[in-house]
Amino acid sequence: MNRNFAYSFILLLASSHTHALNEGLFIEKILQSAHLFENAAINLEIKEIELLGDERQYNNWHWDLDGEVLLSGRLQNKDTNYTYTHQQIKSDQLLSTELSKRFFSNGSELTLSLSGSLPKTSEEKYKNQSYYSDVVTSATLVDAEINWQLPLLRNAGGALDQRTYDLAVLDLEDEQWVFRRFQEDIVASYLKSYFEYAILGDNLRLLQMHISQLDLLVAYIRDGALDEKLVSSVEQAASKAKSRLMASKGETHALTNKLKSVLNTGELEAIELIFYRLKMNPFGDIEAESVDLKRIRIEQLKNQRQIRYYQNTLKPELDFAFNASRAVQKGNYSSYSESDTTDVEISLSFEYPLSGDVGAKTLLRKYQLKARQLEIKYNSKLKDLKTKQKELQLGLQTGLEGIDFINNQLSRLDVAVIDFKGLLAVEVRPYVERLTDVLELKLDYNDELIEYHHARVDYDNLLSHLLVKSL
């Protein structure tokens, strides 16, 4: 193999038929395995529920209905010649409803209310200690009101009232990135096992072929063609190969158990080794793509929201209000018992605590200092990630050079097909050593491939590229 081949082709896994289980399809299989992500998905759903609740609590129309029935009585006796109420029974039926809504756009609140009542009074009049007359009065009262309040300073734009909702939005976004990070880590873990499984499968094939070659050589020696004393050296080489074969089978078994959680038996059997043209872009904008940095930026936004809250808390309260009401009354007790009154009121209210708000000032200073902490945290994390990116880029390049070096060594070795008839006794040990050297190089080549693919998965995971490959 020449140098260009080593740089242009890297091992990939797929099946040889049309339904190839390539890297992208394997990632899809992982993401379809809901049991791997169930706990993290529940955490994400909880955040979505909390946000929906906060949104409805703040932004939805709130409709309240109240009702009340009253009944009261009074009995009194007086020693007088004047007319007085000896017995009085009062009843009332009240029903009211209120519809209110707060608006995200400007923090204002609109309230619509409607109420009605049916008061009734029955009186028994006495005069000179004896019954005089009955008097029954009743009325119908209906009140309608509309009220709109617009904060202009302290709570302008909902700076105070909308804090809980705004933080909930950022919490959900953060949880989405946590879920994304968890998915990437799970995919990275399984993808490494995916490559190991296929490459170790090639190791098993190489070891089994090597052992078969040595067994044929032992059989040829024992047939009498060569000195029997040569058998022990050949069997010793075969014994070492068998030990490595058993160890590789143990590793493969462990990988099989892990992969069975996302693949069925047929899909496992479909994994084979093929070559594909390398498409590795060693560059990536770590600052734009890192999930860890995105989460720190969300922390900064949450902190900025707290700063805005406490800055506005220290402002004067200046509110504009508009109120309009209409009261309709109809009764049977006088000419004044019927009325229709409309009131309109516009107000501008101002309030400011001259002694200040010590608690708000303290918390404002706290979050202002925390802003600097988060800036330091962001820069430090960015520096660490760039260092890690360079290390992985160097590791990938070193891996390619290692693969290229082994390829060059393999190209220099010439191991002919065994021709037992032409093999001399003095050539057995050198031939076995040459076979073993070739085997070791091929196994080293596979080890380099595993290390390379691990580094490539780590690099893609660092840049949050693994899930993109399934799209």
C-alpha positions as CSV (number, residue, x, y, z in Angstrom):
1,M,0.0,0.0,0.0
2,N,1.4,3.4,-0.8
3,R,1.2,6.6,1.2
4,N,-1.8,8.1,-0.7
5,F,-3.8,4.9,0.0
6,A,-3.1,5.2,3.7
7,Y,-4.3,8.8,3.8
8,S,-7.3,8.3,1.4
9,F,-8.9,5.2,2.9
10,I,-9.9,4.5,6.5
11,L,-11.9,1.6,7.8
12,L,-15.7,1.9,8.0
13,L,-18.4,-0.5,9.0
14,A,-21.2,-1.5,6.7
15,S,-22.9,-4.6,5.2
16,S,-22.0,-5.7,1.7
17,H,-25.6,-5.8,0.6
18,T,-27.9,-2.9,-0.3
19,H,-29.1,-2.4,3.3
20,A,-25.7,-1.3,4.6
21,L,-25.5,-0.6,8.3
22,N,-23.2,2.4,7.9
23,E,-22.3,4.9,10.5
24,G,-25.3,7.2,9.9
25,L,-27.8,4.3,10.0
26,F,-26.2,3.0,13.1
27,I,-26.6,6.3,14.8
28,E,-30.3,6.3,13.8
29,K,-30.6,2.9,15.4
30,I,-29.2,4.3,18.7
31,L,-31.5,7.3,18.6
32,Q,-34.5,5.1,18.0
33,S,-33.6,3.1,21.2
34,A,-35.9,5.1,23.5
35,H,-34.8,3.1,26.6
36,L,-31.4,4.7,26.5
37,F,-32.7,8.2,26.8
38,E,-35.9,7.8,28.8
39,N,-34.7,9.4,32.0
40,A,-33.2,12.4,30.2
41,A,-36.3,12.7,28.1
42,I,-38.5,12.8,31.2
43,N,-36.4,15.7,32.6
44,L,-36.9,17.5,29.3
45,E,-40.6,16.9,29.4
46,I,-40.8,18.2,32.9
47,K,-39.2,21.5,31.8
48,E,-41.6,21.8,28.9
49,I,-44.6,21.3,31.3
50,E,-43.2,23.9,33.7
51,L,-42.8,26.4,30.9
52,L,-46.3,25.7,29.5
53,G,-47.6,26.2,33.0
54,D,-45.8,29.5,33.5
55,E,-46.9,30.7,30.1
56,R,-50.6,29.9,30.9
57,Q,-50.3,31.4,34.3
58,Y,-49.1,34.7,32.9
59,N,-50.4,35.0,29.4
60,N,-53.8,33.2,29.4
61,W,-57.2,34.7,30.0
62,H,-58.2,34.2,33.6
63,W,-61.9,33.8,34.2
64,D,-63.4,33.8,37.7
65,L,-67.0,33.3,38.7
66,D,-68.3,34.2,42.2
67,G,-71.8,33.7,43.6
68,E,-73.4,34.3,47.0
69,V,-76.8,34.1,48.6
70,L,-77.4,36.1,51.8
71,L,-80.3,35.9,54.3
72,S,-80.5,37.9,57.5
73,G,-83.2,38.8,60.0
74,R,-83.8,41.2,62.9
75,L,-86.5,41.4,65.6
76,Q,-86.8,44.4,67.9
77,N,-89.3,45.8,70.4
78,K,-89.6,49.5,71.3
79,D,-91.8,51.2,73.9
80,T,-92.7,54.1,71.7
81,N,-95.8,55.7,70.0
82,Y,-93.8,56.2,66.8
83,T,-93.7,53.8,63.9
84,Y,-90.8,51.5,63.9
85,T,-89.6,48.3,62.3
86,H,-90.5,45.4,64.5
87,Q,-89.3,42.6,62.2
88,Q,-86.9,42.8,59.2
89,I,-85.8,40.1,56.8
90,K,-83.1,40.9,54.2
91,S,-82.1,38.7,51.3
92,D,-79.7,39.1,48.5
93,Q,-78.5,37.1,45.5
94,L,-75.1,38.1,44.1
95,L,-73.3,36.8,41.0
96,S,-70.1,38.2,39.5
97,T,-67.6,37.3,36.9
98,E,-64.2,38.7,36.1
99,L,-62.0,38.2,33.0
100,S,-58.4,39.3,33.0
101,K,-55.2,39.0,30.9
102,R,-51.7,40.2,31.1
103,F,-49.8,40.9,27.8
104,F,-46.3,39.9,27.0
105,S,-45.8,42.8,24.6
106,N,-45.9,45.6,27.1
107,G,-46.6,44.2,30.6
108,S,-50.1,45.7,30.8
109,E,-53.1,44.0,32.3
110,L,-56.7,44.2,31.2
111,T,-59.6,43.4,33.5
112,L,-63.3,43.0,32.5
113,S,-65.8,42.5,35.2
114,L,-69.6,42.1,35.4
115,S,-71.7,41.8,38.6
116,G,-75.4,41.7,39.5
117,S,-77.4,41.5,42.7
118,L,-81.1,41.2,43.7
119,P,-81.4,42.8,47.2
120,K,-84.8,42.5,48.9
121,T,-86.0,43.7,52.2
122,S,-89.3,42.8,54.0
123,E,-90.3,44.8,57.0
124,E,-93.1,44.6,59.5
125,K,-93.9,48.0,61.0
126,Y,-95.3,48.5,64.5
127,K,-97.0,51.6,66.0
128,N,-98.2,51.9,69.6
129,Q,-97.0,48.4,70.3
130,S,-99.2,46.8,67.7
131,Y,-98.9,45.8,64.0
132,Y,-99.2,48.7,61.6
133,S,-98.1,47.7,58.1
134,D,-95.8,45.6,55.8
135,V,-93.2,47.2,53.6
136,V,-91.3,45.2,50.9
137,T,-88.6,46.9,48.8
138,S,-86.5,45.2,46.1
139,A,-84.0,46.2,43.5
140,T,-82.0,45.0,40.6
141,L,-78.3,46.1,40.4
142,V,-76.0,45.5,37.5
143,D,-72.4,46.8,37.4
144,A,-69.9,46.5,34.4
145,E,-66.3,47.7,34.5
146,I,-63.3,47.7,32.3
147,N,-59.8,48.4,33.7
148,W,-56.5,48.7,31.9
149,Q,-53.2,49.3,33.6
150,L,-49.9,50.0,31.8
151,P,-46.6,50.1,33.7
152,L,-44.3,52.8,32.4
153,L,-41.2,52.5,34.6
154,R,-40.7,49.8,37.3
155,N,-42.6,47.0,35.5
156,A,-42.3,48.4,32.0
157,G,-42.4,45.6,29.4
158,G,-43.2,43.1,32.2
159,A,-39.7,43.4,33.7
160,L,-40.9,42.2,37.1
161,D,-44.0,40.1,36.4
162,Q,-42.5,38.2,33.4
163,R,-39.3,37.1,35.2
164,T,-40.5,33.7,36.1
165,Y,-41.6,33.0,32.6
166,D,-38.5,34.4,31.0
167,L,-36.3,32.2,33.2
168,A,-38.4,29.2,32.4
169,V,-37.8,29.7,28.7
170,L,-34.1,29.7,29.3
171,D,-34.3,26.7,31.6
172,L,-36.1,24.7,28.9
173,E,-33.4,25.7,26.3
174,D,-30.7,24.6,28.7
175,E,-32.4,21.3,29.3
176,Q,-32.7,20.8,25.5
177,W,-28.9,21.2,25.3
178,V,-28.4,18.9,28.3
179,F,-30.5,16.3,26.4
180,R,-28.5,16.9,23.2
181,R,-25.2,16.5,25.1
182,F,-26.5,13.3,26.7
183,Q,-27.5,11.9,23.3
184,E,-24.1,12.8,21.8
185,D,-22.3,11.0,24.7
186,I,-24.4,7.9,24.4
187,V,-23.9,7.9,20.6
188,A,-20.2,8.3,21.1
189,S,-20.0,5.4,23.5
190,Y,-21.9,3.1,21.2
191,L,-20.1,4.3,18.1
192,K,-16.8,3.4,19.6
193,S,-18.1,-0.1,20.4
194,Y,-19.4,-0.3,16.9
195,F,-15.9,0.2,15.4
196,E,-14.3,-2.0,18.0
197,Y,-16.8,-4.8,17.2
198,A,-16.1,-4.8,13.5
199,I,-12.3,-4.4,13.8
200,L,-12.0,-7.1,16.5
201,G,-14.0,-9.3,14.1
202,D,-11.2,-8.9,11.6
203,N,-8.7,-9.7,14.4
204,L,-10.6,-13.0,15.0
205,R,-10.3,-13.8,11.3
206,L,-6.6,-13.1,11.1
207,L,-5.9,-15.1,14.3
208,Q,-7.9,-18.1,13.1
209,M,-6.2,-18.0,9.7
210,H,-2.8,-17.8,11.4
211,I,-3.6,-20.8,13.7
212,S,-4.9,-22.8,10.7
213,Q,-1.6,-22.1,8.8
214,L,0.4,-23.3,11.8
215,D,-1.7,-26.4,12.3
216,L,-1.2,-27.3,8.7
217,L,2.5,-26.8,9.1
218,V,2.5,-29.1,12.3
219,A,0.6,-31.8,10.4
220,Y,3.1,-31.6,7.5
221,I,6.1,-32.0,9.9
222,R,4.4,-34.9,11.7
223,D,3.8,-36.6,8.4
224,G,7.5,-37.2,8.3
225,A,8.6,-34.8,5.8
226,L,10.7,-32.8,8.4
227,D,12.3,-33.1,11.7
228,E,9.7,-33.8,14.6
229,K,11.7,-31.5,16.8
230,L,10.4,-28.5,14.9
231,V,6.9,-29.2,16.1
232,S,7.4,-27.6,19.6
233,S,8.4,-24.2,18.2
234,V,5.5,-24.2,15.8
235,E,3.0,-25.3,18.5
236,Q,4.4,-22.6,20.8
237,A,3.6,-19.9,18.3
238,A,0.1,-21.4,17.8
239,S,-0.5,-21.5,21.5
240,K,0.3,-17.8,21.8
241,A,-2.1,-17.1,18.9
242,K,-4.8,-19.2,20.5
243,S,-4.5,-17.2,23.8
244,R,-4.9,-14.0,21.9
245,L,-7.8,-15.5,20.0
246,M,-9.6,-16.3,23.3
247,A,-8.9,-12.8,24.7
248,S,-10.3,-11.2,21.5
249,K,-13.4,-13.5,21.7
250,G,-14.0,-12.3,25.2
251,E,-13.8,-8.6,24.1
252,T,-16.1,-9.4,21.2
253,H,-18.6,-11.1,23.5
254,A,-18.8,-8.0,25.8
255,L,-19.2,-5.7,22.8
256,T,-21.9,-8.0,21.4
257,N,-23.9,-7.8,24.7
258,K,-23.7,-4.0,24.6
259,L,-24.7,-3.7,20.9
260,K,-27.6,-6.1,21.3
261,S,-29.4,-3.3,23.2
262,V,-29.7,-1.3,20.0
263,L,-29.3,-4.0,17.2
264,N,-30.9,-7.3,16.5
265,T,-29.0,-10.4,15.6
266,G,-29.4,-9.8,11.9
267,E,-28.1,-6.3,12.1
268,L,-25.1,-7.4,14.1
269,E,-24.3,-10.0,11.4
270,A,-24.6,-7.3,8.8
271,I,-21.6,-5.4,10.2
272,E,-18.6,-5.9,7.9
273,L,-15.4,-4.1,7.0
274,I,-15.2,-2.0,3.9
275,F,-13.1,1.0,2.9
276,Y,-14.4,4.4,2.3
277,R,-12.8,7.6,1.1
278,L,-11.8,9.7,4.0
279,K,-13.8,12.9,4.5
280,M,-12.2,14.4,7.6
281,N,-12.4,18.2,8.1
282,P,-10.0,18.8,11.0
283,F,-11.3,22.3,11.4
284,G,-14.5,23.4,13.2
285,D,-15.7,26.5,15.0
286,I,-15.6,25.2,18.5
287,E,-17.0,28.5,19.9
288,A,-20.1,28.3,17.7
289,E,-20.7,24.6,18.0
290,S,-19.8,23.5,21.6
291,V,-22.8,22.6,23.7
292,D,-20.9,23.5,26.9
293,L,-20.4,27.0,25.7
294,K,-24.0,27.3,24.6
295,R,-25.0,26.3,28.2
296,I,-22.7,29.0,29.7
297,R,-24.3,31.6,27.4
298,I,-27.7,30.6,28.7
299,E,-26.4,31.0,32.2
300,Q,-25.3,34.5,31.2
301,L,-28.7,35.3,29.8
302,K,-30.4,34.1,32.9
303,N,-28.1,36.3,35.0
304,Q,-28.8,39.3,32.7
305,R,-32.5,38.7,33.3
306,Q,-32.0,38.8,37.1
307,I,-29.9,42.0,36.7
308,R,-32.7,43.6,34.7
309,Y,-35.3,42.5,37.3
310,Y,-33.4,44.2,40.2
311,Q,-32.5,47.2,38.2
312,N,-36.2,47.8,37.5
313,T,-37.1,47.1,41.1
314,L,-35.0,50.1,42.1
315,K,-36.9,52.4,39.6
316,P,-39.9,54.5,40.6
317,E,-43.3,53.0,40.0
318,L,-45.1,55.0,37.4
319,D,-48.4,53.4,36.1
320,F,-51.0,54.6,33.7
321,A,-54.5,53.4,34.3
322,F,-57.8,53.7,32.5
323,N,-61.1,52.7,34.2
324,A,-64.6,52.8,32.8
325,S,-67.7,51.5,34.6
326,R,-71.5,51.5,34.3
327,A,-74.0,50.9,37.0
328,V,-77.7,50.2,36.3
329,Q,-80.2,50.1,39.2
330,K,-83.9,49.5,39.2
331,G,-86.0,49.5,42.4
332,N,-89.6,49.8,43.7
333,Y,-89.1,52.0,46.6
334,S,-88.7,55.6,45.3
335,S,-88.2,57.6,42.2
336,Y,-84.5,57.6,42.9
337,S,-84.3,53.9,43.0
338,E,-83.8,53.8,39.2
339,S,-80.5,55.0,37.8
340,D,-78.0,54.5,35.0
341,T,-74.5,55.8,35.8
342,T,-71.4,55.8,33.7
343,D,-68.0,56.7,35.2
344,V,-64.7,57.2,33.3
345,E,-61.3,57.6,35.1
346,I,-57.8,58.1,33.8
347,S,-54.9,58.2,36.2
348,L,-51.2,58.4,36.4
349,S,-49.8,57.1,39.7
350,F,-46.3,57.5,41.0
351,E,-44.6,55.8,43.9
352,Y,-40.9,55.7,45.1
353,P,-39.5,54.6,48.4
354,L,-37.2,57.4,49.5
355,S,-35.4,55.1,51.9
356,G,-34.5,52.8,49.0
357,D,-34.6,49.0,48.7
358,V,-31.5,47.5,50.4
359,G,-32.5,43.9,49.5
360,A,-32.8,44.8,45.8
361,K,-29.5,46.7,45.8
362,T,-27.7,43.7,47.5
363,L,-29.0,41.2,45.0
364,L,-28.3,43.5,42.0
365,R,-24.6,43.7,43.1
366,K,-24.5,40.0,43.5
367,Y,-25.7,39.3,40.0
368,Q,-23.4,42.0,38.6
369,L,-20.4,40.2,40.1
370,K,-21.7,36.9,38.9
371,A,-21.8,38.3,35.4
372,R,-18.0,38.7,35.6
373,Q,-17.7,35.2,37.0
374,L,-19.6,33.8,34.1
375,E,-17.5,35.7,31.7
376,I,-14.3,34.2,33.2
377,K,-16.0,30.8,33.1
378,Y,-16.8,31.2,29.4
379,N,-13.3,32.3,28.4
380,S,-11.7,29.5,30.5
381,K,-13.9,26.9,29.0
382,L,-13.3,28.2,25.5
383,K,-9.6,28.0,26.1
384,D,-9.8,24.4,27.3
385,L,-11.9,23.4,24.4
386,K,-9.6,24.9,21.9
387,T,-6.7,23.1,23.5
388,K,-8.7,19.9,23.4
389,Q,-9.5,20.4,19.8
390,K,-5.9,20.9,18.9
391,E,-4.9,17.8,20.8
392,L,-7.5,15.7,19.0
393,Q,-6.5,17.2,15.6
394,L,-2.9,16.2,16.4
395,G,-4.0,12.7,17.5
396,L,-5.9,12.2,14.3
397,Q,-2.9,13.2,12.2
398,T,-0.6,11.0,14.3
399,G,-3.1,8.1,13.8
400,L,-3.0,8.5,10.1
401,E,0.8,8.6,10.1
402,G,0.9,5.4,12.3
403,I,-1.5,3.7,9.9
404,D,0.7,4.8,7.0
405,F,3.9,3.5,8.7
406,I,2.4,0.0,9.3
407,N,1.2,-0.1,5.7
408,N,4.7,0.6,4.5
409,Q,6.1,-2.2,6.6
410,L,3.5,-4.6,5.4
411,S,4.3,-3.8,1.8
412,R,8.0,-4.7,2.4
413,L,7.2,-8.2,3.7
414,D,6.8,-11.0,1.2
415,V,5.0,-14.0,2.7
416,A,4.4,-16.6,0.0
417,V,1.7,-19.1,0.1
418,I,2.9,-22.2,2.0
419,D,4.3,-24.9,-0.2
420,F,5.1,-27.6,2.2
421,K,7.0,-29.6,-0.5
422,G,9.5,-26.9,-1.0
423,L,10.0,-25.9,2.6
424,L,13.3,-27.0,4.1
425,A,13.8,-27.7,7.8
426,V,16.1,-24.8,8.3
427,E,13.4,-22.5,6.8
428,V,10.6,-23.5,9.3
429,R,11.6,-21.2,12.2
430,P,12.3,-18.1,10.0
431,Y,9.0,-18.8,8.1
432,V,7.0,-19.0,11.4
433,E,8.7,-15.8,12.6
434,R,7.8,-14.1,9.3
435,L,4.2,-15.3,9.6
436,T,4.1,-14.0,13.2
437,D,5.6,-10.7,12.2
438,V,3.0,-10.2,9.5
439,L,0.2,-11.1,12.0
440,E,1.5,-8.7,14.6
441,L,1.7,-5.9,12.0
442,K,-1.9,-6.5,10.9
443,L,-3.1,-6.6,14.5
444,D,-1.2,-3.4,15.2
445,Y,-2.8,-1.9,12.1
446,N,-6.2,-2.8,13.5
447,D,-5.3,-1.3,16.9
448,E,-4.3,1.9,15.2
449,L,-7.6,1.9,13.4
450,I,-9.5,1.6,16.7
451,E,-7.5,4.4,18.2
452,Y,-8.0,6.5,15.2
453,H,-11.8,6.0,15.1
454,H,-12.0,6.6,18.9
455,A,-10.2,10.0,18.4
456,R,-12.4,10.8,15.4
457,V,-15.6,10.1,17.5
458,D,-14.2,12.2,20.3
459,Y,-13.5,15.0,17.9
460,D,-17.0,14.9,16.4
461,N,-18.4,14.7,19.9
462,L,-16.5,17.8,20.9
463,L,-18.0,19.7,18.1
464,S,-21.5,18.1,18.6
465,H,-21.4,16.7,15.1
466,L,-22.4,13.1,15.8
467,L,-26.1,13.6,15.7
468,V,-25.8,15.6,12.4
469,K,-24.5,12.4,10.8
470,S,-27.8,10.7,11.2
471,L,-29.7,13.4,9.3
